[in-house]
Amino acid sequence: MSTLCLTSCLGVEHTVGGGPTGSETKYEGNYYLFWGLWPVIHVDSRTVAGDATSYRVEDYVALDDFLITVLSVGLLTSRTIQVDK
């Protein structure tokens, strides 16, 4: 049972254009049901970036994402999307 509550430590980062040029940061979340099998809310990083042509995107499991997964026994999982412009 505890295995179902654990999320991977996987974090993904990619840079678009020359990377962030300012100090603006936005956070959004992707939410999934049934241990990540069914996406409920999927955020597109291009939408979060808006009209920016240079930015960095990080996709990771934050502490609140981990707590959501543990408290729901994996039925609801989430990942944080961070966009630095």
C-alpha positions as CSV (number, residue, x, y, z in Angstrom):
1,M,0.0,0.0,0.0
2,S,2.8,2.4,0.8
3,T,4.2,1.9,-2.7
4,L,1.1,3.4,-4.2
5,C,1.5,6.6,-2.2
6,L,5.1,7.2,-3.3
7,T,5.8,9.5,-6.2
8,S,9.0,9.5,-8.1
9,C,11.6,12.1,-7.5
10,L,11.6,12.8,-11.2
11,G,11.9,16.5,-12.1
12,V,12.0,17.7,-15.7
13,E,13.4,21.0,-16.8
14,H,13.6,22.4,-20.3
15,T,14.5,25.8,-21.7
16,V,12.8,27.6,-24.6
17,G,14.7,30.2,-26.5
18,G,17.5,31.8,-24.5
19,G,15.9,31.0,-21.2
20,P,14.3,33.3,-18.7
21,T,15.1,37.0,-19.2
22,G,13.2,38.5,-16.3
23,S,12.2,37.6,-12.8
24,E,8.6,36.6,-13.3
25,T,7.6,33.1,-12.1
26,K,4.2,31.4,-12.5
27,Y,3.1,28.1,-10.8
28,E,0.4,25.8,-12.1
29,G,-0.5,22.2,-11.4
30,N,-1.3,19.0,-13.3
31,Y,-3.8,16.7,-11.5
32,Y,-4.4,13.0,-12.1
33,L,-6.7,10.3,-10.8
34,F,-6.0,6.7,-10.0
35,W,-2.2,6.9,-9.4
36,G,-1.6,9.1,-12.5
37,L,-3.5,7.0,-15.0
38,W,-6.3,9.5,-15.8
39,P,-5.4,13.2,-16.3
40,V,-8.0,15.5,-14.8
41,I,-6.4,18.9,-15.2
42,H,-3.5,19.2,-17.6
43,V,-1.7,22.5,-17.9
44,D,0.2,23.4,-21.1
45,S,3.4,25.2,-20.3
46,R,3.1,27.3,-23.5
47,T,-0.3,28.6,-22.2
48,V,1.3,29.5,-18.9
49,A,4.2,31.3,-20.6
50,G,1.8,33.4,-22.6
51,D,3.5,35.4,-25.4
52,A,7.0,34.9,-24.0
53,T,9.5,33.5,-26.5
54,S,12.3,32.8,-23.9
55,Y,11.5,30.9,-20.7
56,R,12.3,27.9,-18.6
57,V,9.8,25.2,-17.5
58,E,10.2,22.9,-14.5
59,D,7.9,20.0,-13.8
60,Y,8.4,18.4,-10.4
61,V,6.7,17.0,-7.3
62,A,6.6,19.6,-4.6
63,L,5.8,19.0,-0.9
64,D,2.1,19.9,-1.3
65,D,1.9,17.5,-4.3
66,F,3.4,14.7,-2.2
67,L,0.9,15.4,0.7
68,I,-2.1,15.3,-1.7
69,T,-0.9,11.9,-3.0
70,V,-0.3,10.5,0.5
71,L,-3.6,11.8,2.0
72,S,-5.6,10.5,-0.9
73,V,-3.8,7.2,-1.0
74,G,-2.8,7.9,-4.6
75,L,-6.3,8.3,-5.9
76,L,-5.4,11.9,-6.6
77,T,-1.9,12.9,-7.6
78,S,-0.4,16.2,-8.7
79,R,2.7,17.8,-10.1
80,T,3.8,21.4,-10.0
81,I,4.6,23.2,-13.3
82,Q,6.9,26.2,-12.8
83,V,7.5,28.7,-15.6
84,D,10.2,31.3,-15.3
85,K,10.1,34.1,-17.8
